[in-house]
Amino acid sequence: MALDRLDALESRVKDLVKLIHELKKKNVALEEDLKTMRQRFADQNDSNRRWERERIDIKTRIEKVLGEIELLECFEERKEVAID
């Protein structure tokens, strides 16, 4: 009877050791995934900042061109009034 209990205990310990080993392997894999995801996130943030700077630059340039067009329109309106 004592041997049966010892066998059961030994079996449980072996199962626990196996489970711990599997969990450690999964943990390593998850840590690698997390590291990869953090790097991708950092890269994406860098990319987003570049896009935002480019968007602001384009917006500024468009506003400048629109301002120049408005000046031309004002100049043309004055010219038409002067001719009349």
C-alpha positions as CSV (number, residue, x, y, z in Angstrom):
1,M,0.0,0.0,0.0
2,A,2.8,2.4,0.8
3,L,4.5,1.5,-2.4
4,D,1.3,2.4,-4.3
5,R,1.2,5.8,-2.7
6,L,4.9,6.3,-3.5
7,D,4.3,5.3,-7.1
8,A,1.3,7.7,-7.4
9,L,3.4,10.5,-5.8
10,E,6.3,9.7,-8.2
11,S,3.9,9.8,-11.2
12,R,2.5,13.2,-10.0
13,V,6.0,14.6,-9.6
14,K,7.0,13.4,-13.1
15,D,3.9,15.0,-14.5
16,L,4.6,18.2,-12.7
17,V,8.2,18.2,-13.9
18,K,7.0,17.7,-17.5
19,L,4.4,20.4,-17.1
20,I,7.0,22.8,-15.7
21,H,9.3,22.0,-18.6
22,E,6.6,22.7,-21.2
23,L,5.6,25.9,-19.4
24,K,9.2,27.1,-19.5
25,K,9.4,26.4,-23.2
26,K,6.2,28.3,-23.8
27,N,7.4,31.2,-21.7
28,V,10.6,31.4,-23.7
29,A,8.6,31.4,-26.9
30,L,6.2,34.1,-25.5
31,E,9.1,36.3,-24.4
32,E,10.6,36.1,-28.0
33,D,7.2,37.0,-29.4
34,L,6.9,39.9,-27.0
35,K,10.3,41.1,-28.0
36,T,9.4,40.9,-31.7
37,M,6.1,42.7,-31.1
38,R,7.8,45.4,-29.1
39,Q,10.3,46.0,-31.9
40,R,7.5,46.0,-34.5
41,F,5.6,48.5,-32.4
42,A,8.7,50.7,-32.1
43,D,9.3,50.5,-35.8
44,Q,5.6,51.3,-36.5
45,N,5.8,54.3,-34.2
46,D,8.9,55.6,-36.1
47,S,7.1,55.1,-39.4
48,N,4.0,56.9,-38.0
49,R,6.2,59.9,-36.9
50,R,7.8,60.0,-40.4
51,W,4.3,60.0,-42.0
52,E,3.1,62.7,-39.7
53,R,6.1,64.9,-40.4
54,E,5.6,64.4,-44.1
55,R,1.9,65.1,-43.8
56,I,2.6,68.4,-42.0
57,D,5.2,69.3,-44.6
58,I,2.8,68.6,-47.5
59,K,0.0,70.6,-45.7
60,T,2.4,73.5,-45.2
61,R,3.5,73.4,-48.8
62,I,-0.1,73.3,-50.1
63,E,-1.1,76.2,-47.9
64,K,1.8,78.2,-49.3
65,V,0.8,77.4,-52.8
66,L,-2.8,78.3,-52.1
67,G,-1.6,81.6,-50.5
68,E,0.3,82.4,-53.7
69,I,-2.7,81.6,-55.8
70,E,-4.8,83.9,-53.7
71,L,-2.3,86.6,-54.2
72,L,-2.4,86.1,-58.0
73,E,-6.2,86.2,-57.9
74,C,-6.1,89.5,-55.9
75,F,-3.6,90.9,-58.5
76,E,-5.8,89.8,-61.4
77,E,-8.9,91.4,-59.7
78,R,-7.0,94.7,-59.3
79,K,-5.9,94.5,-62.9
80,E,-9.5,94.1,-64.1
81,V,-10.7,97.0,-62.0
82,A,-7.9,99.2,-63.3
83,I,-8.8,98.4,-66.9
84,D,-12.5,99.2,-66.4
